[in-house]
């Protein structure tokens, strides 16, 4: 069949169907068999999408650097020196001394008597019952050409009400090296006191000063004696001592290990028995307690190591030979 005939026939059939529908014949089965013309479909193009605006980036401020927190330095503790038992070397040292009763801190001045001479000195040139001359320890040291010194015996300071009428007096004998004789020689025979002295052969200790009868070039008597022959002389009850002497505090003393050595010791937070054990631990063969409290003073090489404390009626000085 010719290609142009088919469209013509379809057109004629469509025309006939339209007339029949208009005449109400669309219920005729024959009409239903005729093809229904396909309506033209208009294809709608999808809308062109509106381009989304690309946001302009907002400049962000440069972040400020967070300050670095420096760690607080951890304090370094000063290492504690181990407690020592036995004598320190010559010179001045502050150490912890291991004793049979515990460990105690002490300042120790150790002196070689081969190159040192001991001088015992008084403010008064003679006996004195009251209003005695008192001087700073540094004055005693300088006027004797010394390099070290320590306070001497117990005495009755003006600050004590019970000392009225006997101000700055002392009843302990002290040998005045400068004058070459004893001050308060009338009390040399009193019992219960100990003596520390030097002579031509070195330093010595005697537990009972009442029996002393030898020669000397320096000497001081006080109470109580602490160590004799290397043995502690204070019992656990601290018998015969005053309440003040029994109390715990700073105590001052002088001792010897042998004739060629002298030790001046200041011990802290000790009672009298503990003080004696400090000397024993340091190797002392003999040791004598000296005044303490407000009189405590130790002078060494131009400065006070302890004190100066109150002015003193007597003292012990060390000078070069």
C-alpha positions in Angstrom: 0.0 0.0 0.0 1.1 3.5 -0.8 2.6 5.3 2.3 0.3 8.3 1.8 -2.9 6.3 1.7 -2.7 5.2 5.4 -2.8 8.7 6.9 -5.7 9.6 4.6 -7.8 6.5 5.6 -7.1 7.3 9.4 -8.2 10.9 8.8 -11.5 9.7 7.2 -12.2 7.2 10.0 -11.6 9.8 12.6 -14.0 12.1 10.8 -16.7 9.4 10.7 -16.3 8.6 14.4 -16.6 12.3 15.3 -19.9 12.5 13.4 -21.2 9.3 15.1 -20.4 10.6 18.5 -22.1 13.8 17.8 -25.2 11.8 16.7 -25.0 9.7 20.0 -23.9 6.6 18.4 -21.0 6.1 20.7 -22.9 3.3 22.5 -22.7 1.3 19.3 -20.3 -1.6 19.8 -18.9 -0.9 16.4 -18.0 2.6 17.4 -16.2 1.3 20.5 -14.1 -0.8 18.2 -12.8 2.1 16.4 -9.5 3.6 17.6 -9.7 6.7 19.8 -7.5 9.4 18.5 -4.6 10.0 20.9 -4.6 13.6 22.2 -1.4 15.5 21.6 0.7 15.7 24.7 2.6 18.8 25.2 5.9 18.0 26.9 6.7 20.7 29.5 10.4 21.4 29.9 11.6 21.3 33.5 12.2 24.7 34.9 15.7 25.8 34.6 17.1 25.8 38.1 18.2 29.1 39.5 21.8 28.9 40.3 22.4 29.0 44.0 24.6 31.9 44.9 27.9 30.8 46.2 28.4 32.5 49.6 31.4 34.7 49.9 33.5 33.3 52.7 33.7 35.6 55.7 37.2 36.3 56.9 37.6 34.8 60.3 39.9 36.6 62.7 43.1 34.8 63.4 42.8 33.0 66.7 44.8 34.5 69.5 47.3 32.1 70.8 46.3 30.6 74.2 48.9 31.5 76.7 50.8 28.5 77.8 50.5 27.9 81.5 53.9 27.4 82.9 53.9 24.8 85.6 54.7 26.1 89.0 58.2 24.9 90.0 58.1 22.2 92.6 60.1 23.3 95.5 63.2 21.2 95.9 63.6 20.1 99.5 67.0 20.5 100.9 68.4 17.1 101.6 68.8 16.4 105.3 72.3 15.3 106.2 72.4 12.0 107.9 72.9 12.1 111.6 76.5 11.7 112.7 78.0 9.9 115.6 81.5 10.9 116.4 83.5 14.1 116.4 83.3 16.6 113.5 86.5 18.0 112.0 88.2 21.2 113.3 86.1 24.3 112.8 82.5 25.2 113.1 79.6 23.0 111.9 75.9 22.6 112.6 75.0 18.9 112.5 72.5 16.3 113.6 74.0 14.1 116.3 72.9 10.5 116.6 72.7 9.6 120.3 71.4 6.7 122.4 68.4 8.9 123.2 67.6 10.1 119.7 68.9 12.6 117.1 69.5 16.2 118.1 70.7 19.2 116.2 73.8 20.9 117.5 76.3 23.6 116.5 79.8 22.4 117.3 83.0 24.4 117.4 85.9 22.0 117.4 89.4 23.4 118.3 92.9 22.0 117.9 94.7 23.0 121.1 98.1 22.5 119.3 97.5 25.9 117.6 94.9 27.4 120.0 95.1 28.7 123.6 92.1 28.9 125.9 91.6 32.1 127.9 89.1 32.5 130.8 88.3 36.1 131.5 86.1 38.2 134.0 84.8 41.7 133.8 85.9 42.4 137.3 89.6 42.2 138.3 88.5 41.0 141.8 85.7 39.4 143.7 82.3 41.1 143.3 79.2 40.7 145.4 76.9 43.0 143.4 77.0 45.4 140.5 79.7 43.4 138.8 81.2 44.5 135.4 79.5 42.9 132.4 80.7 43.0 128.8 79.5 41.8 125.4 81.2 38.5 124.5 82.7 40.2 121.4 84.5 42.6 123.7 86.0 39.7 125.7 87.2 38.1 122.4 88.7 41.3 120.9 90.6 42.5 124.0 92.3 39.1 124.3 93.2 38.9 120.6 90.8 36.0 120.1 88.9 34.6 117.2 86.2 32.7 119.1 84.4 32.8 122.5 81.5 31.5 124.4 79.5 32.6 127.4 80.7 31.4 130.9 79.1 30.5 134.2 75.6 31.0 135.6 75.2 34.5 137.2 72.5 36.7 138.6 71.3 39.2 135.9 69.7 42.5 136.7 66.5 41.4 134.9 65.8 38.8 137.6 63.8 40.1 140.6 65.5 37.6 142.9 68.9 39.1 142.0 68.2 42.3 143.8 71.3 43.1 146.0 73.6 40.8 144.1 73.2 42.0 140.5 75.4 40.4 137.9 77.3 38.5 140.6 78.4 34.9 140.2 79.6 32.5 142.9 81.4 30.1 140.6 85.2 30.4 140.6 86.7 31.6 137.3 90.5 31.8 136.6 91.4 35.1 135.1 94.1 34.3 132.6 94.9 37.9 132.0 95.6 38.5 135.7 96.9 35.0 136.5 94.6 34.3 139.5 91.2 33.0 140.6 88.1 35.2 140.9 85.9 33.9 143.8 88.7 31.7 145.0 86.8 31.3 148.3 84.3 29.0 146.7 86.8 26.6 145.2 86.0 24.0 147.9 82.3 23.9 147.2 81.2 20.4 146.3 79.0 19.3 143.5 80.7 21.3 140.8 83.0 20.4 137.9 85.9 22.1 136.4 87.2 22.5 132.8 90.7 23.8 132.4 93.9 23.9 130.4 97.5 23.7 131.4 100.8 23.2 129.6 99.7 19.7 128.4 96.3 20.6 127.0 92.6 20.6 128.0 91.3 18.6 131.0 88.0 17.9 132.8 87.5 17.0 136.5 84.1 16.0 137.8 84.6 17.3 141.3 86.3 20.7 141.3 86.7 20.7 145.1 89.6 18.3 144.7 91.4 20.4 142.2 94.9 21.5 143.2 97.0 21.6 140.1 98.4 24.4 138.0 96.5 25.9 135.1 96.5 28.8 132.6 92.7 28.9 132.1 89.8 27.4 134.0 86.1 27.7 134.7 83.9 25.9 137.2 80.1 25.4 136.8 77.3 22.9 137.3 76.4 20.3 136.4 79.2 18.1 135.0 77.9 16.2 132.0 80.5 13.5 131.0 83.4 12.1 132.9 85.7 9.4 131.6 83.3 9.1 128.6 80.3 8.3 130.8 77.2 10.4 131.1 76.8 11.9 134.6 73.1 12.8 134.4 70.6 10.1 135.3 67.1 9.7 133.7 65.5 11.6 136.6 68.1 14.4 136.2 68.5 14.3 139.9 69.8 17.3 141.7 68.9 19.7 138.9 66.5 22.7 139.1 63.3 22.6 137.1 64.8 25.1 134.7 67.9 22.9 134.1 65.6 19.9 133.5 63.6 21.7 130.9 63.9 21.2 127.2 65.6 24.1 125.4 69.0 25.3 124.0 71.9 24.3 126.1 75.6 25.4 126.0 78.6 23.4 127.1 82.4 22.8 126.7 84.2 19.5 126.5 87.3 17.6 125.5 88.0 14.4 123.6 91.6 14.4 124.5 94.1 17.0 125.7 94.6 18.3 122.2 91.0 19.0 121.4 88.3 21.3 122.8 84.6 21.3 121.7 82.1 24.1 122.4 78.6 22.7 121.8 75.2 24.4 121.5 72.4 21.8 121.3 68.8 22.6 120.5 65.6 21.2 122.1 67.4 19.0 124.6 67.1 18.4 128.3 70.2 18.1 130.4 70.5 14.3 130.1 70.1 14.5 126.4 72.7 17.2 126.2 75.1 15.0 128.0 74.5 12.2 125.5 75.2 14.6 122.7 78.7 15.2 124.1 79.1 11.5 124.5 78.1 10.8 120.9 80.7 13.4 119.8 83.4 11.4 121.6 83.8 13.6 124.7 85.7 12.1 127.6 84.8 15.1 129.7 82.2 17.9 129.4 80.8 20.8 131.5 77.5 22.6 131.2 77.7 26.4 130.9 75.0 29.2 131.3 72.2 29.3 128.7 68.9 31.1 128.1 69.4 34.8 127.6 73.1 34.5 128.2 73.7 32.1 125.3 76.4 33.4 123.0 78.9 31.9 120.6 81.3 34.2 118.6 83.5 32.9 115.8 85.6 34.7 113.3 84.1 38.2 113.6 80.4 37.3 114.0 77.9 35.8 116.4 76.9 32.3 115.6 74.5 32.4 118.5 73.4 35.3 120.6 74.8 37.9 121.4 72.5 37.6 124.4 73.0 39.8 127.5 76.3 41.2 128.7 78.3 38.7 130.7 80.5 38.9 133.9 82.8 36.2 132.5 83.5 34.2 129.4 85.8 31.7 127.7 87.9 33.0 124.8 90.0 31.2 122.2 93.1 32.8 120.6 95.9 31.7 118.3 99.0 30.5 120.1 
